[in-house]
Amino acid sequence: MRILIIDDSEEGRDIVEAMLAAAGYGMTTAVGSATEAYRFLGIGEAETQQPSDVDLVLLDIMMPDIDGIEACARIRSEKRYSSVPIIMVTSLADSDSLANAFVAGATDYITKPVNRVELLARVRSALKLKAELDRREARELELLQVMTESGNRRIVRWIDEATGLFTGHVAEAYLATEPDFDLDGDTSIIALAIDRIDAYRSTQGDVVAASIVAKVSRAVRATASTVGVIAAAYRGGVIVLVAPEMDSRPALKLGEALRTSVANLRVANPESIAANHVTVSVVVVTGKASRNSQRLELLTRAISSVSKVAATGGNRVVPEFA
């Protein structure tokens, strides 16, 4: 992982570099001013240069000419560095300076004299965050590429033939796309899991289990079509409904309507715990999601949670708030 150290003190730079090198972080670059950092990062007058690939910035607050707070804001304003963690290094006990640093976009801070244990703990945490953000961005790009490079693929690739619903990656690509409009309100993700479908499949076989999934999917399509949400099918009997700009109250109401519509099918399921017929578990995750990564996080959370609800008996609607 590549770390940039910005400190006007040569001794300070050497100490931090030595601590990082001893811990195995050998890919470090140290500069003595914000101006040098801008040049290294390809910011401002040097924007024609190839931008540096940096995973973490350690930035001293107190520096001549351009202080760390101004430098933090300038680095953060560059889109290509918007997700790079910036750890402020300060000898100040002044809470206002730290507050200003966080307003400028700082991720964390450590105090001088630098403590090795504290430094490495903050660095590990920041790099773990950066790695996770990189994975999410790569996944988003992959999903967008799948949707935009359809070429001569048949449209059936976007439809799950067993259920007639969209396939899961269509919902993911929809959530990963940056809309031209602002999502000011809440976004709700409604995840539905068929209770005990795996147990039913093991005793009755794949064909019979597939027929249950198809019947549940028809009920979901009929219910969801009245409110214009996107419904997508995942493996294992999980169905997800994407409801942008729908807050928790109508989303929970829709979740209950879905649960009831499936229960009213009265399809026999001897493996069920909650009833003698097929039931479903529903989780409604609602939260602000103006960025695509936040929307995908809502989706992941909903799918993960509904499996846990189904494992504890099911046949209920559970709300969660992001």
ABEGO torsion letter per residue (X at the ends): XBBBBBBABAAAAAAAAAAAAAAGBABBBBBABAAAAAAAAGBEAAAABBBBBBABBBBBABBBGBBAAAAAAAAAABAAAAABBBBBBBABABAAAAAAAAAAGBABBBBOBBBAAAAAAAAAAAAAAAAAAAAAAAAAAAAAAAAAAAEABBAAAABBAAAGBBBAAAAAAAAABBBABBBABBBBBBBBBBBGAAAAAAAAEAAAAAAAAAAAAAAAAAAAAAAGBBBBBBBGGBBBBBBBGBBAAAAAAAAAAAAAAAAAAGBBBAABAABABBBBBBBBBBBBBABAAAAAAAAAAAAAAAAAAAAAGEGBBBBBBX
